[in-house]
C-alpha cells in the first residue's frame, strides 16, 4: 500500500507564520526592555538619583585644551559635549586617512621582492601591533611634549610656531593684516592650534592601526590568484599596470570588510584619549559626570554618540564601496 505524501503548506501560510513569530519575539524583547527601564527608574527614584537631562543646560565651569568651535567655562555642558564629539570626529577622520596611507605603504613594502625592505616592514607590523595602544599614546605624548621649548622660545617654521603647548598655524580672520600667530611672553594668541595631546593621539592611532591595515592589504593581494597577474603580463601589461588594473581591484574587494572593521575600531579606540588629557568625548563626559553625578544619563549619551559615530563611519564606507567597483560581484 503506497504511503501518502505529506501535504505541502502554502507559501503564504509559511510566510505568515514567520512574520507572526518575528512579531512575537519583538514584543517579548520590547516588554523585557520596558520592564528593565521601569525597574531602573524605580530604583533611581528610591535612591533620590535624578534621571532628567536638565543638567546639560547648566554652566560647565571648566575649560578644554582643544576646541574647533569657541568654548569657555561659561558655556553649557551640552556645548562641552559638542566640542568633545567634534574633537573625536576630526581626530578619527584624520587618523583614518593617515593610517590608510601608512598602512598601504607598509603593506606594499611587505610584498616587495627586496629582502631588506620586506623584513623592515614585517618588523614594523609585528612590533607595533603587539604593543598596547595606550602605550603608543603615552610614548608619543612624552616624545612630543618633553623636548619642545616654552612658548617664549617657540620655534618659527615660516609663520608656523611650535612649542610645548602645541603647533600654531596662521588663520585668516577679520582685522588688520597679519601673517604670523601673535606671540606674547607666556603664550601664543590667534591662529589654529594643534595641541600636543591631539598630535599624540593622531600619531598613536595612525601607526597602530596602520600595522593592521598593512596585513589586511597583504592578505588581500595574496588572495588574488597568481595566474591572473601572469596572464596580464603575458598580454603586454607592465608590472605596475598589472597591479593597478588587475590585482588591486580584486584585492580591495577582499580587503574592504576587514578595513571597515579597522576604521570602526579606530573611532572607538580614540576614547583612550582621556589618558593623555585630550578633550575627546570620553574625557569631557567624564568631567561632566564628576561634576553633576548624572552617571546614567552621561553614560547613555556616550553610548548613543559612539554608536552614531560608528554608524556614520559604516555608512560612509558603504557609500564608497557602492561608488567604486570594489564590491562588485
RODO-2510 file (C-alpha; in nm, 4 decimals, decimal comma):
residues 329
     n   res          X          Y          Z
     1     x     0,0000     0,0000     0,0000
     2     x     0,1520     0,3293    -0,1111
     3     x     0,2218     0,5912     0,1533
     4     x     0,0601     0,9274     0,1205
     5     x     0,2884     1,2211     0,0713
     6     x     0,2612     1,4878     0,3415
     7     x     0,0609     1,7848     0,2273
     8     x     0,2709     2,0864     0,1437
     9     x     0,1864     2,4069     0,3233
    10     x     0,1099     2,7064     0,1041
    11     x     0,3934     2,9565     0,0758
    12     x     0,1666     3,2321     0,2052
    13     x     0,0835     3,0416     0,5248
    14     x     0,4525     2,9727     0,5883
    15     x     0,5352     3,3398     0,5410
    16     x     0,2553     3,4457     0,7770
    17     x     0,3867     3,2057     1,0410
    18     x     0,7366     3,3519     1,0147
    19     x     0,6025     3,7064     1,0434
    20     x     0,3960     3,6090     1,3480
    21     x     0,6970     3,4503     1,5192
    22     x     0,9137     3,7546     1,4483
    23     x     0,6419     3,9878     1,5789
    24     x     0,6087     3,7770     1,8950
    25     x     0,9848     3,7879     1,9504
    26     x     0,9843     4,1655     1,9008
    27     x     0,7037     4,2070     2,1551
    28     x     0,8894     3,9918     2,4108
    29     x     1,2133     4,1898     2,3681
    30     x     1,0263     4,5225     2,3924
    31     x     0,8438     4,4057     2,7059
    32     x     1,1697     4,2997     2,8717
    33     x     1,3309     4,6328     2,7829
    34     x     1,0367     4,8322     2,9202
    35     x     1,0320     4,6245     3,2389
    36     x     1,4055     4,6794     3,2910
    37     x     1,3685     5,0542     3,2279
    38     x     1,0796     5,0855     3,4737
    39     x     1,2684     4,8870     3,7362
    40     x     1,5761     5,1066     3,6927
    41     x     1,3614     5,4211     3,7177
    42     x     1,2039     5,2981     4,0433
    43     x     1,5429     5,2138     4,1935
    44     x     1,6875     5,5518     4,0960
    45     x     1,3856     5,7321     4,2394
    46     x     1,4147     5,5370     4,5647
    47     x     1,7784     5,6493     4,5954
    48     x     1,6887     6,0093     4,5015
    49     x     1,9113     5,9983     4,1920
    50     x     1,7889     6,2432     3,9220
    51     x     1,7112     6,0999     3,5787
    52     x     1,6440     6,4182     3,3820
    53     x     1,8771     6,5756     3,1257
    54     x     1,8272     6,9302     3,2542
    55     x     2,1898     6,9383     3,3714
    56     x     2,3002     6,9697     3,0085
    57     x     2,1954     7,3367     3,0100
    58     x     2,3877     7,4257     3,3250
    59     x     2,7159     7,6182     3,3136
    60     x     3,0105     7,3842     3,2597
    61     x     3,2650     7,5751     3,4679
    62     x     3,5717     7,4097     3,3114
    63     x     3,7912     7,4742     3,0104
    64     x     3,9112     7,2462     2,7307
    65     x     4,2627     7,2204     2,5879
    66     x     4,1424     7,1751     2,2281
    67     x     3,8276     7,3027     2,0604
    68     x     3,7347     7,3557     1,6966
    69     x     3,4500     7,5869     1,7991
    70     x     3,4590     7,8701     2,0545
    71     x     3,4211     7,7387     2,4091
    72     x     3,4619     7,8949     2,7529
    73     x     3,3868     7,7809     3,1101
    74     x     3,0675     7,9895     3,0929
    75     x     2,9204     7,7651     2,8218
    76     x     2,6857     7,4760     2,8942
    77     x     2,7567     7,1072     2,9401
    78     x     2,5760     7,0431     2,6120
    79     x     2,8240     7,2628     2,4247
    80     x     3,1118     7,0877     2,6018
    81     x     2,9774     6,7532     2,4765
    82     x     2,9513     6,9008     2,1267
    83     x     3,3168     7,0032     2,1448
    84     x     3,4092     6,6510     2,2567
    85     x     3,2156     6,4927     1,9707
    86     x     3,3738     6,7245     1,7127
    87     x     3,7223     6,6603     1,8508
    88     x     3,6642     6,2843     1,8386
    89     x     3,5242     6,3041     1,4863
    90     x     3,8100     6,5160     1,3496
    91     x     4,0854     6,3115     1,5144
    92     x     3,9280     5,9848     1,3947
    93     x     3,8916     6,1141     1,0383
    94     x     4,2494     6,2450     1,0181
    95     x     4,3943     5,9304     1,1768
    96     x     4,1912     5,7072     0,9409
    97     x     4,3312     5,8835     0,6334
    98     x     4,6890     5,8783     0,7629
    99     x     4,6603     5,5150     0,8766
   100     x     4,5384     5,4173     0,5295
   101     x     4,8347     5,5895     0,3616
   102     x     5,0913     5,4443     0,6027
   103     x     4,9249     5,1020     0,6046
   104     x     4,9189     5,0740     0,2263
   105     x     5,2834     5,1833     0,2057
   106     x     5,3887     4,9244     0,4645
   107     x     5,1696     4,6587     0,3013
   108     x     5,3323     4,7108    -0,0376
   109     x     5,6729     4,7070     0,1310
   110     x     5,5913     4,3665     0,2815
   111     x     5,5085     4,2392    -0,0675
   112     x     5,8301     4,3816    -0,2113
   113     x     6,0865     4,1486    -0,3649
   114     x     6,3572     4,3487    -0,1858
   115     x     6,4503     4,1346     0,1151
   116     x     6,5607     4,4193     0,3411
   117     x     6,2526     4,6337     0,2735
   118     x     6,0211     4,3381     0,3268
   119     x     6,1892     4,2428     0,6577
   120     x     6,1786     4,6033     0,7784
   121     x     5,8053     4,6247     0,7037
   122     x     5,7478     4,2915     0,8795
   123     x     5,9364     4,4210     1,1847
   124     x     5,7156     4,7316     1,1885
   125     x     5,3961     4,5260     1,1724
   126     x     5,4924     4,2655     1,4299
   127     x     5,6289     4,5234     1,6731
   128     x     5,3596     4,7894     1,6655
   129     x     5,0525     4,5693     1,6632
   130     x     5,1786     4,3703     1,9632
   131     x     5,2190     4,6787     2,1834
   132     x     4,9003     4,8043     2,3566
   133     x     4,7575     5,1197     2,2054
   134     x     4,7682     5,3008     2,5391
   135     x     5,1474     5,2634     2,5470
   136     x     5,1613     5,4042     2,1931
   137     x     4,9707     5,7127     2,3070
   138     x     5,1841     5,7630     2,6171
   139     x     5,5033     5,7206     2,4132
   140     x     5,4024     5,9786     2,1541
   141     x     5,2796     6,2170     2,4217
   142     x     5,6127     6,2037     2,6059
   143     x     5,8142     6,2275     2,2827
   144     x     5,6166     6,5269     2,1559
   145     x     5,5868     6,7178     2,4827
   146     x     5,9222     6,6739     2,6577
   147     x     6,1735     6,8188     2,4072
   148     x     5,9630     7,1147     2,2877
   149     x     6,0556     7,4673     2,4052
   150     x     5,8497     7,7073     2,6156
   151     x     5,6093     7,9480     2,4357
   152     x     5,8509     8,2432     2,4656
   153     x     6,1158     8,0312     2,2875
   154     x     5,8830     7,8948     2,0183
   155     x     6,0351     7,7528     1,7021
   156     x     5,9254     7,9514     1,3963
   157     x     5,8709     7,7499     1,0786
   158     x     5,7667     8,0004     0,8146
   159     x     5,4838     8,1546     1,0147
   160     x     5,4072     7,8301     1,1999
   161     x     5,5029     7,8292     1,5679
   162     x     5,5929     7,5145     1,7609
   163     x     5,6227     7,4900     2,1396
   164     x     5,5228     7,2624     2,4265
   165     x     5,1668     7,3961     2,4137
   166     x     5,1058     7,2980     2,0547
   167     x     5,1557     7,3728     1,6875
   168     x     5,0104     7,7078     1,5800
   169     x     4,9079     7,7845     1,2212
   170     x     4,8200     8,1298     1,0838
   171     x     4,4478     8,1516     1,0098
   172     x     4,2635     8,4282     0,8189
   173     x     4,0118     8,6383     1,0072
   174     x     3,8684     8,9890     1,0396
   175     x     4,1198     9,2511     1,1482
   176     x     4,4450     9,4091     1,0402
   177     x     4,6654     9,2077     0,8004
   178     x     4,8877     8,9604     0,9857
   179     x     5,0910     8,6683     0,8611
   180     x     5,2103     8,5214     1,1908
   181     x     5,0422     8,3892     1,5015
   182     x     5,0547     8,6578     1,7729
   183     x     5,3033     8,5725     2,0472
   184     x     5,3405     8,7188     2,3959
   185     x     5,5656     8,6393     2,6897
   186     x     5,3564     8,3490     2,8140
   187     x     5,1534     8,2050     2,5278
   188     x     5,0603     8,2276     2,1600
   189     x     4,7409     8,4030     2,0571
   190     x     4,5386     8,3661     1,7384
   191     x     4,5632     8,1172     1,4550
   192     x     4,4767     7,7485     1,4615
   193     x     4,6321     7,5284     1,7299
   194     x     4,7046     7,1565     1,7329
   195     x     4,7728     7,0590     2,0931
   196     x     5,0426     6,8024     2,1833
   197     x     4,7644     6,5776     2,3157
   198     x     4,5841     6,5846     1,9801
   199     x     4,9065     6,5192     1,7887
   200     x     4,9980     6,2282     2,0183
   201     x     4,6522     6,0779     1,9728
   202     x     4,6676     6,1113     1,5933
   203     x     5,0170     5,9624     1,5697
   204     x     4,9372     5,6784     1,8080
   205     x     4,6151     5,5807     1,6303
   206     x     4,7794     5,6180     1,2890
   207     x     5,0830     5,3977     1,3382
   208     x     4,8991     5,1390     1,5489
   209     x     4,6108     5,0956     1,3023
   210     x     4,8448     5,1105     1,0020
   211     x     5,0084     4,7859     1,1164
   212     x     4,6735     4,6054     1,0887
   213     x     4,5835     4,7726     0,7587
   214     x     4,9178     4,6618     0,6131
   215     x     4,8423     4,2982     0,6953
   216     x     4,4889     4,3283     0,5562
   217     x     4,6250     4,4670     0,2289
   218     x     4,8915     4,1963     0,2068
   219     x     4,6313     3,9243     0,2634
   220     x     4,4021     4,0783     0,0014
   221     x     4,6761     4,0900    -0,2614
   222     x     4,7877     3,7345    -0,1884
   223     x     4,4252     3,6162    -0,2158
   224     x     4,4244     3,7078    -0,5864
   225     x     4,5306     3,4037    -0,7932
   226     x     4,8857     3,4477    -0,9187
   227     x     4,7818     3,3268    -1,2614
   228     x     4,5813     3,6439    -1,3217
   229     x     4,8874     3,8610    -1,2821
   230     x     5,0884     3,6314    -1,5058
   231     x     4,8141     3,6386    -1,7693
   232     x     4,8011     4,0199    -1,7576
   233     x     5,1760     4,0446    -1,8100
   234     x     5,1528     3,7911    -2,0924
   235     x     4,9057     4,0274    -2,2612
   236     x     5,1629     4,3069    -2,2503
   237     x     5,0783     4,4911    -1,9277
   238     x     5,3677     4,6203    -1,7226
   239     x     5,4039     4,5071    -1,3582
   240     x     5,2709     4,8448    -1,2397
   241     x     4,9708     4,8237    -1,4741
   242     x     4,9068     4,4650    -1,3668
   243     x     4,8976     4,5619    -1,0011
   244     x     4,6838     4,8722    -1,0595
   245     x     4,4347     4,7344    -1,3126
   246     x     4,4140     4,3633    -1,2323
   247     x     4,5378     4,2811    -0,8826
   248     x     4,4337     4,5801    -0,6696
   249     x     4,0622     4,5949    -0,7669
   250     x     4,0227     4,2307    -0,6639
   251     x     4,2422     4,2687    -0,3553
   252     x     4,0432     4,5682    -0,2315
   253     x     3,7208     4,3751    -0,2786
   254     x     3,8564     4,1114    -0,0401
   255     x     4,0144     4,3629     0,1994
   256     x     3,7257     4,6083     0,2296
   257     x     3,5225     4,4305     0,5055
   258     x     3,8185     4,3996     0,7472
   259     x     3,9237     4,7543     0,6550
   260     x     3,5821     4,8806     0,7633
   261     x     3,6268     4,6953     1,0926
   262     x     3,9607     4,8693     1,1462
   263     x     3,8117     5,2138     1,0837
   264     x     3,5334     5,1379     1,3310
   265     x     3,7897     5,0161     1,5850
   266     x     3,9970     5,3316     1,5342
   267     x     3,6958     5,5512     1,6110
   268     x     3,6263     5,3597     1,9317
   269     x     3,9950     5,3413     2,0279
   270     x     4,0065     5,7210     2,0266
   271     x     3,8274     5,7010     2,3640
   272     x     4,1711     5,6308     2,5179
   273     x     4,2498     5,9993     2,4623
   274     x     4,1409     6,0686     2,8199
   275     x     4,4632     5,9048     2,9439
   276     x     4,6747     6,1776     2,7806
   277     x     4,4375     6,4618     2,8626
   278     x     4,2894     6,5271     2,5191
   279     x     3,9378     6,6720     2,5280
   280     x     3,7583     6,3980     2,3387
   281     x     3,4063     6,2751     2,4087
   282     x     3,5098     6,0398     2,6910
   283     x     3,7285     6,2962     2,8667
   284     x     3,4600     6,5659     2,8501
   285     x     3,1810     6,3330     2,9612
   286     x     3,3969     6,2057     3,2480
   287     x     3,4402     6,5609     3,3741
   288     x     3,0660     6,6225     3,3416
   289     x     2,9892     6,3016     3,5314
   290     x     3,2217     6,4001     3,8173
   291     x     3,0658     6,7449     3,8480
   292     x     2,6978     6,6525     3,8120
   293     x     2,6771     6,2921     3,9323
   294     x     2,4456     6,2142     3,6386
   295     x     2,6133     5,8808     3,5675
   296     x     2,3242     5,7059     3,3932
   297     x     2,2463     5,9966     3,1622
   298     x     2,6107     6,0668     3,0789
   299     x     2,6930     5,7041     3,0025
   300     x     2,3756     5,6744     2,7953
   301     x     2,4727     5,9831     2,5943
   302     x     2,8227     5,8406     2,5392
   303     x     2,6837     5,5085     2,4178
   304     x     2,4420     5,6801     2,1794
   305     x     2,7075     5,9158     2,0405
   306     x     2,9694     5,6432     1,9877
   307     x     2,7041     5,4288     1,8203
   308     x     2,6183     5,7233     1,5962
   309     x     2,9843     5,7818     1,5064
   310     x     3,0294     5,4122     1,4248
   311     x     2,7161     5,4063     1,2102
   312     x     2,8340     5,7221     1,0314
   313     x     3,1701     5,5579     0,9588
   314     x     2,9977     5,2419     0,8361
   315     x     2,7586     5,4376     0,6120
   316     x     3,0474     5,6355     0,4632
   317     x     3,2459     5,3211     0,3843
   318     x     2,9398     5,1517     0,2337
   319     x     2,8867     5,4544     0,0127
   320     x     3,2490     5,4439    -0,1010
   321     x     3,2059     5,0730    -0,1746
   322     x     2,8968     5,1371    -0,3874
   323     x     3,0580     5,4269    -0,5747
   324     x     3,3561     5,2099    -0,6652
   325     x     3,3643     4,8689    -0,8282
   326     x     3,5375     4,7050    -0,5289
   327     x     3,2172     4,5479    -0,4039
   328     x     3,1010     4,4287    -0,7449
   329     x     3,0093     4,0651    -0,7608
***
